[in-house]
């Protein structure tokens, strides 16, 4: 991105500012999405363990 700004012969500062803001926004969005994905994954693991325990308890009840 900075390479594109450097190609500008007039060297406008606004180009650098816009590119920097877009890059920072991208990093923030990426970090937020990663955080949410990890929370969802952890919750999925918890739910899966609970379902497994329920199935195990149900199978024990059905044996008797």
Residue frames relative to the residue before (quaternion, step in Angstrom):
aa qw qx qy qz dx dy dz
X 1.0000 0.0000 0.0000 0.0000 0.00 0.00 0.00
X 0.6707 0.4862 -0.3054 0.4696 3.54 0.94 -0.86
X 0.5695 0.5834 -0.3793 0.4376 3.58 1.14 -0.59
X 0.6476 0.5167 -0.3184 0.4607 3.58 0.98 -0.83
X 0.6476 0.5067 -0.3186 0.4716 3.58 0.99 -0.82
X 0.6503 0.5228 -0.3217 0.4476 3.60 0.97 -0.79
X 0.6084 0.5652 -0.3528 0.4312 3.57 1.15 -0.50
X 0.5354 0.6161 -0.3974 0.4194 3.58 1.26 -0.35
X 0.3783 -0.7643 0.4814 0.2027 3.57 -0.55 1.17
X 0.6816 0.4953 -0.2938 0.4515 3.59 1.10 -0.60
X 0.2918 -0.7981 0.4797 0.2183 3.60 1.29 -0.24
X 0.1178 0.8082 -0.5621 0.1301 3.55 0.75 1.03
X 0.4484 -0.6965 0.5002 0.2523 3.55 -0.91 0.95
X 0.5744 0.6085 -0.3819 0.3922 3.59 1.10 -0.63
X 0.6144 0.5563 -0.3517 0.4351 3.59 0.99 -0.69
X 0.6621 0.4927 -0.2975 0.4800 3.55 0.94 -0.89
X 0.6484 0.5180 -0.3192 0.4577 3.58 0.95 -0.87
X 0.6709 0.4989 -0.3043 0.4565 3.60 0.86 -0.93
X 0.6605 0.5012 -0.3079 0.4666 3.58 0.90 -0.90
X 0.6512 0.5127 -0.3153 0.4621 3.60 0.95 -0.83
X 0.6587 0.5033 -0.3141 0.4627 3.59 0.90 -0.89
X 0.6539 0.5025 -0.3166 0.4687 3.59 0.95 -0.85
X 0.6477 0.5138 -0.3204 0.4624 3.60 0.96 -0.83
X 0.6639 0.4968 -0.3071 0.4670 3.60 0.92 -0.87
X 0.6332 0.5190 -0.3299 0.4699 3.57 1.00 -0.81
X 0.6406 0.5320 -0.3191 0.4526 3.58 0.99 -0.80
X 0.6495 0.5049 -0.3133 0.4744 3.57 0.98 -0.85
X 0.6649 0.5033 -0.3107 0.4561 3.61 0.89 -0.88
X 0.6512 0.5022 -0.3158 0.4732 3.59 0.94 -0.85
X 0.6532 0.5206 -0.3114 0.4532 3.57 0.95 -0.86
X 0.6698 0.4901 -0.3041 0.4677 3.59 0.90 -0.86
X 0.6448 0.5134 -0.3231 0.4650 3.58 0.98 -0.80
X 0.6600 0.5020 -0.3060 0.4677 3.57 0.94 -0.88
X 0.6435 0.5170 -0.3229 0.4631 3.60 0.98 -0.79
X 0.6419 0.5243 -0.3181 0.4603 3.57 0.98 -0.86
X 0.6739 0.4880 -0.2945 0.4700 3.58 0.91 -0.92
X 0.6357 0.5283 -0.3300 0.4558 3.57 1.01 -0.78
X 0.6577 0.4958 -0.3156 0.4711 3.60 0.96 -0.79
X 0.6407 0.5102 -0.3319 0.4680 3.61 0.98 -0.77
X 0.6511 0.5074 -0.3135 0.4695 3.59 0.96 -0.83
X 0.6448 0.5220 -0.3182 0.4589 3.58 0.99 -0.82
X 0.6603 0.4986 -0.3096 0.4685 3.58 0.93 -0.88
X 0.6533 0.4988 -0.3169 0.4733 3.59 0.97 -0.81
X 0.6199 0.5369 -0.3396 0.4607 3.58 1.04 -0.72
X 0.6349 0.5212 -0.3276 0.4668 3.59 1.00 -0.80
X 0.6499 0.5123 -0.3141 0.4653 3.59 0.94 -0.88
X 0.6628 0.5054 -0.3011 0.4632 3.58 0.92 -0.93
X 0.6498 0.5192 -0.3167 0.4560 3.57 0.97 -0.85
X 0.6465 0.5082 -0.3234 0.4682 3.60 0.97 -0.79
X 0.6441 0.5165 -0.3223 0.4631 3.59 0.98 -0.83
X 0.6564 0.4992 -0.3127 0.4712 3.59 0.94 -0.82
X 0.6392 0.5243 -0.3230 0.4607 3.56 1.01 -0.80
X 0.6561 0.5010 -0.3126 0.4700 3.59 0.97 -0.81
X 0.6409 0.5178 -0.3255 0.4639 3.58 0.99 -0.80
X 0.6526 0.5051 -0.3148 0.4690 3.57 0.96 -0.85
X 0.6444 0.5200 -0.3179 0.4619 3.57 1.01 -0.81
X 0.6591 0.5010 -0.3037 0.4715 3.59 0.96 -0.85
X 0.6397 0.5195 -0.3172 0.4694 3.58 1.03 -0.83
X 0.6655 0.4912 -0.3189 0.4627 3.59 0.95 -0.79
X 0.6272 0.5176 -0.3434 0.4698 3.60 1.09 -0.62
X 0.6463 0.5148 -0.3180 0.4648 3.60 1.01 -0.77
X 0.6753 0.4998 -0.2974 0.4536 3.57 0.99 -0.79
X 0.5973 0.5716 -0.3644 0.4287 3.61 1.14 -0.44
X 0.7216 0.4395 -0.2429 0.4765 3.56 1.09 -0.70
